[in-house]
Structures are given as structure tokens and as C-alpha cells.
Amino acid sequence: MKKFDIAGMETFGYDQREKNIFYKTREFKMRVIGLAPGERLPKCEMASHVVFICFKGTADVNVGEEKISLSTGQGLVTEPAIVSMKTDKGARLLGIQIAKARAGTAEEG
């Protein structure tokens, strides 16, 4: 078990996004996403499911051709897809990327 102060974590820009990963296993990785007002994250092809939880502000998440608006306290689970994100007023989110199932393992729905 490990406890994290996600709200107090420093965040880095898209060009240093790997520094935002604070926990990683073979099954999943967790990162904090900090977006300044007017900032956007470019399209990224996600090969697995991703969970986004907005814990401050608002963000528009594009999953394929669909746009979903998240505000504080809301979450979203995506299928594998092309994902991008933007905010008008700023946002902080938790992103949990689930690893692709390996051959010989079962997935639960």
C-alpha cells in the first residue's frame, strides 16, 4: 500500500510528461496532469483503456470523434482510442493507463 498527495504534486509540461508518472507497474501507470488556462494536450493514440479523474477545474477530453467535458469530481473511462484534451480555465486530473492484456491473461469486464 502506498499513499500519495496528488493535489500537491508538481506537474510538468507535455514535453516532459514522463516526469508526471508517479506510480507504475506492469498492469497500470498513474500520472498527474496539470493544465494551465488555455492549454491543450495533442492527440495521443492510447492502445489500452484509460481512466481520467478531474479533481480541480474543467477539461474537455476528445476520445475519437466524441467530446466529453469533465469538471471537479467527475471521471471518465475510455476504450483504446485517440485521445486529446484542452481546458479554458485550467485543470488537474489523475490519469490511469491500464496496460494492454498480455497473451494468456484474462480480461474482466
N, C-alpha and C positions, 0 to 999 in steps of 0.2 A: 504494500500500500504506500502511496506517496501523495502528499497534499501540495497543491500549487496555488500561488497568489496570481491568478490570471489577470485580474484587473490592474495589478501593479506592474506587470511585466513590460519591459521596454520592447518596442516593436521597430522593425527595420523595413525600409522600402522594398519594392518589388525586386530590385536588382540584388538585394541581399536577403531574399525571402527565406533561404535555408536557415538563417540565424533565428527565424521566428519559430522553428520547430523546437519544442521543449520536452517532448516525450516521443520515443519511437521504439516499436517492437516489430517483429515480423508480421504481426496481424494488423497493426494500425499505427498511424502517427498523428500527433496533435500539434497544432500551431496556433498562435495568436495572430490575428490580422488587425492591424491598425490602419485606418484610412482617414486622411486629413480631408477637410471640406473640399469638395470638388474633385477628389482623387478617384481614379478608376484603375482596376486591375485588368490587364488584357486577357483575351481568350486563352484558355488553357484546356487541353484535352485531358480529361480525367478518365483513366482506364478502369476505375473502380468507384464504388459508392462513396459519397462524401456527405458528412453531416456539418451544417453550419448553424451556430447558435449566436444570435446577436445579443450582446449584453450591454451595449451602450450605443445610442444613436439610431440611425436608419441606413439601410443599404438596399440597393436594387441588385438582385442576382439574376443573371441571364443563364438559363440552363437550356442549351439548344436554342430553339426559337421562342421559348417561354420566358417571361419576365416575372419575377416574384419579389415583392417588397417585404423586407424584414425590418421590424423595429424591436426595441429593447424587450427582451423576454421571449422572442419568437425564434423558432428553429425551422430548419429545412433539411430534408434528406434527399439527395439526388441519386439517380441511377448513373452509370457511366455516361458521360456526356461532355460536350464542350461548354465550359463554364467561364463567365466573366462577372465582374462586379463593379459597381460605382456608388458614390454617395454624394449628396449635395451638401450636407451639414456635418459630415464626419461620422465614423462608426468604429466600433471594436467588436470583433467576432472571434469565436472559437471555431476552428476548422478541424475536423477529424476525418482523415482519409483512411478508408478501410482498404487493406491490401487485397489484391486480386486473389481469388481462391487458387490454391496450388493443385496440381493434378493429384488425384487420390484423396482429396478432402471433400467433405460435405458442406454445403451452404444451407443455413436455416433461413426461413422467410419470416 
